[in-house]
């Protein structure tokens, strides 16, 4: 321990690796999170068990929970809820747009009839 303290406090520091060397752990993490996202987006309409998504990430269920929350700042179940609510909103918007188009068509059909009746 004394040797490490001596090295840490030394003014004579020399880099042992080249500037281009950088061990990037984040790339592996990015790939893992990307696999989780892709799997979740493909399967959110059904129940996804913790063990199942942990297998996708290739880690234990307990480690998965810690990993996911530390990277996304939310639990996996919260993440799934957000995906499902977003999808429900999208469906509602599509329904509202379809109803609006139908109402416009009906209005175009009824308007000439209404004008004839009123005249």
Secondary structure per residue as TSV (DSSP state, phi and psi in degrees):
chain	resnum	aa	ss	phi	psi
A	1	X	-	360.0	-38.1
A	2	X	H	-63.1	-36.2
A	3	X	H	-65.9	-40.9
A	4	X	H	-65.5	-40.4
A	5	X	H	-62.8	-39.4
A	6	X	H	-64.1	-43.9
A	7	X	H	-65.4	-43.4
A	8	X	H	-63.9	-33.1
A	9	X	T	-89.7	-0.1
A	10	X	-	-73.1	143.9
A	11	X	S	-86.2	-16.0
A	12	X	-	-95.1	83.4
A	13	X	-	-102.7	133.1
A	14	X	-	-130.3	127.1
A	15	X	-	-70.6	131.5
A	16	X	-	-96.3	-16.5
A	17	X	S	-115.2	162.4
A	18	X	-	-73.9	162.8
A	19	X	T	-62.1	-34.6
A	20	X	T	-70.8	-15.1
A	21	X	-	-80.1	125.7
A	22	X	-	-151.8	113.7
A	23	X	-	-76.2	118.2
A	24	X	-	-107.5	97.0
A	25	X	H	-74.9	-23.9
A	26	X	H	-64.9	-29.4
A	27	X	H	-62.6	-44.1
A	28	X	H	-64.5	-40.1
A	29	X	H	-64.7	-41.5
A	30	X	H	-59.8	-45.2
A	31	X	H	-61.8	-40.6
A	32	X	H	-65.4	-46.9
A	33	X	H	-63.7	-38.9
A	34	X	H	-63.1	-42.0
A	35	X	H	-62.3	-41.2
A	36	X	H	-62.8	-46.4
A	37	X	H	-61.4	-48.9
A	38	X	H	-60.4	-46.4
A	39	X	H	-61.9	-42.9
A	40	X	H	-64.4	-42.6
A	41	X	H	-67.4	-30.8
A	42	X	H	-78.6	-25.4
A	43	X	H	-122.6	12.2
A	44	X	T	-66.7	-17.6
A	45	X	T	-76.3	-9.3
A	46	X	S	-122.9	171.6
A	47	X	-	-70.8	128.7
A	48	X	-	-112.3	115.4
A	49	X	-	-75.7	150.7
A	50	X	H	-58.0	-42.3
A	51	X	H	-61.6	-37.1
A	52	X	H	-65.5	-49.0
A	53	X	H	-72.3	-28.5
A	54	X	H	-66.4	-36.4
A	55	X	H	-64.6	-38.1
A	56	X	H	-60.1	-41.0
A	57	X	H	-81.9	-7.9
A	58	X	T	62.6	40.3
A	59	X	S	-141.5	168.6
A	60	X	-	-70.0	157.0
A	61	X	H	-56.4	-42.2
A	62	X	H	-64.2	-45.6
A	63	X	H	-64.6	-35.4
A	64	X	H	-59.8	-46.7
A	65	X	H	-58.7	-46.4
A	66	X	H	-65.5	-44.4
A	67	X	H	-60.3	-51.4
A	68	X	H	-63.4	-45.1
A	69	X	H	-66.8	-36.1
A	70	X	H	-70.0	-26.5
A	71	X	H	-91.5	-30.0
A	72	X	H	-113.0	-11.0
A	73	X	S	66.5	20.8
A	74	X	S	-148.9	159.2
A	75	X	-	-75.9	161.9
A	76	X	H	-65.6	-39.1
A	77	X	H	-64.5	-36.8
A	78	X	H	-64.3	-42.0
A	79	X	H	-59.1	-45.8
A	80	X	H	-63.2	-40.6
A	81	X	H	-60.4	-43.1
A	82	X	H	-62.6	-40.1
A	83	X	H	-63.2	-45.9
A	84	X	H	-66.2	-40.7
A	85	X	H	-66.1	-41.7
A	86	X	H	-60.2	-41.4
A	87	X	H	-66.3	-41.3
A	88	X	H	-62.4	-40.4
A	89	X	H	-62.7	-42.4
A	90	X	H	-60.7	-43.5
A	91	X	H	-64.2	-41.5
A	92	X	H	-63.0	-41.5
A	93	X	H	-62.7	-42.8
A	94	X	H	-62.3	-39.5
A	95	X	H	-66.1	-44.2
A	96	X	H	-62.3	-42.3
A	97	X	H	-64.3	-41.3
A	98	X	H	-64.0	-41.1
A	99	X	H	-66.0	-39.0
A	100	X	H	-62.5	-44.3
A	101	X	H	-62.5	-41.3
A	102	X	H	-64.0	-41.9
A	103	X	H	-63.6	-39.0
A	104	X	H	-65.2	-40.2
A	105	X	H	-65.1	-43.5
A	106	X	H	-63.2	-41.2
A	107	X	H	-61.8	-40.0
A	108	X	H	-66.4	-33.5
A	109	X	H	-76.3	-41.3
A	110	X	H	-78.4	-33.4
A	111	X	H	-54.4	-49.5
A	112	X	H	-62.6	-35.9
A	113	X	H	-66.9	-42.0
A	114	X	H	-63.4	-41.2
A	115	X	H	-63.9	-42.1
A	116	X	H	-64.3	-38.7
A	117	X	H	-68.2	-41.9
A	118	X	H	-68.8	-28.3
A	119	X	-	-79.6	360.0
